[in-house]
Amino acid sequence: MTVPRTPRPARIALVVGALAILAAACGSSGSSEPLDQASAQDRLDELAEEIDWVDDPVTRSASIPPPTGANLADTLPDINEFPIVVSAAAGTESVEVWASTEKSGTGTDGWMTEVAEAFNDADIALADGTPVGVDLRSIASGTGFQYIARGDDLPDAYTPSNQLWIEMAGEFQTMTEIRGQTVPNVAGIVMKDETAEELRAKYGELTAANLVDAVIAGDLVMGYTDPFASSTGLNFLLTVLDTIAEGDPARLTSPDVASVFEQFQRQVPFVALTTLQMRDSVENDTGTLDTFVMEWQTFTNTESLQSGFEFIPFGVPHDNPLYGVGDLTSAQSEVLELFAEFSEQPEFQELAVEYGFDPPPYTSAVVVPSGSTLIDVQNIWKDKKDGGRTVATVFVVDVSGSMEGTRIDSVQNAMLSAREFIKPGTQVGVVEFNDVTSRRLAVGEFDLNQQAKYAAIAEDLSPGGGTAMYDGIVLGLKMLEDQRLIDPDVKPILVVLTDGETTDGLQLSDVEGMIEGLRIPIYTVGFEADLEELSRVSSLVEAASIDASEQDVEFKIAALFNAGG
């Protein structure tokens, strides 16, 4: 079913900041116009000759522990990195509820925030007269699941976007249904109108099966979000596997389905960390994506998608269930029941509609599998996400003077942690930059020898000097482009770790047209950095710019490698 977009002027539109930045860039000087690939390669060669760089290979190997198995939960930051957005009054019988971010934020993303605030102000009490309240923590569905699976920090209740996370959480904790639905929502494929018309002409109805066929055939360039973090991404992954398995739950994780899925992934240029990242890519004329995935509530509140796009629902519904976690006391169960009843009042259901929780009629044909099967589904994705291609990753690390102290310590820990998430067979290289750029580790297979050298570089990071970030990026791209000459099928990725603005060497205007032409994604991780500029760099080729604190950078880099390779 295709749902045309109609204007909703009463709603608060999301501001697409990246587009404004890109529009402003079009009038800037330098090579702002995208180059074709051959011209971009020539320009890269020229810049690599011009910049101030040295070959300074690491001369020692660190002692490295044997792999313990990549586990995102082991890298989780302190739970307080995810804020309590509504607090119960002191002296109340309170429960802590973890809520997905599209309903625990502000504005149109703040439905449950407003419900919780009203509940805490309503002087509601238990049957014995004890006053009650709710502490509401805003946390992404997949991240909340990671904490619940680890078991160290647990909420009293969990309301992710869809039932899939509940089933998975049930493999680790007792989950007690309070409500199967708090507000309705659906996931959908957002597609440019002209792309939809072309596909209908060739495939007929835009069903999930036809879209999978179109991607495998190379007729559709599809992007979706990380199924370890995103409800929509996990739902899309399940839908693709269910389609390949022809609706047979017993075949979801079978080798033949996994093999076809690998063909599908081969045609997916990247998996995003966030929906915003993909949305900006589709709206950016220089992007390669024809379609991306998004929840209806986000779609209907995004002003820039009011025309020119279609929304095609898929997968299981996003009913925002509310479940108790662990062994609840009778008082906790009563508070959660009172909170659920309170949210069902007409004024709050009307507020939900106003905020976009009013999806089009849609009947799902996808059956919700068991939690253990869903975990296996994630593992299939982790194994097949690169489509059988070798991944080559170059780390470009800021060692300027401003990285001194805890920042460089955090980068060291993050790099060492990332080792666990880099797949066997991946090729890895390292560049360092301050006012001079250094090639510290030539790109090579990430075997134990390469890992030991990589770990030694991380351990020995020594800050000082200025910041020639674009010089470092040029050298990293040159290393990746050289690998692509050896293996044209390689999947190149650049990861930049930095804390500040460029003070030396090349500027963005010198390299942006070249970056777009090379089509090598550049993931930037910023420490109190110029995030606008880093976002511009990453958006040139559909990558993510991550705002990392010293506390959560390890987790964010682990999540990046989980999604990007």
Summary of the structure (lengths in Angstrom):
residues: 565
radius of gyration: 24.0
end to end distance: 33.3
largest distance: 78.1
contacts: 2016
relative contact order: 0.16
helix: 43%
strand: 17%
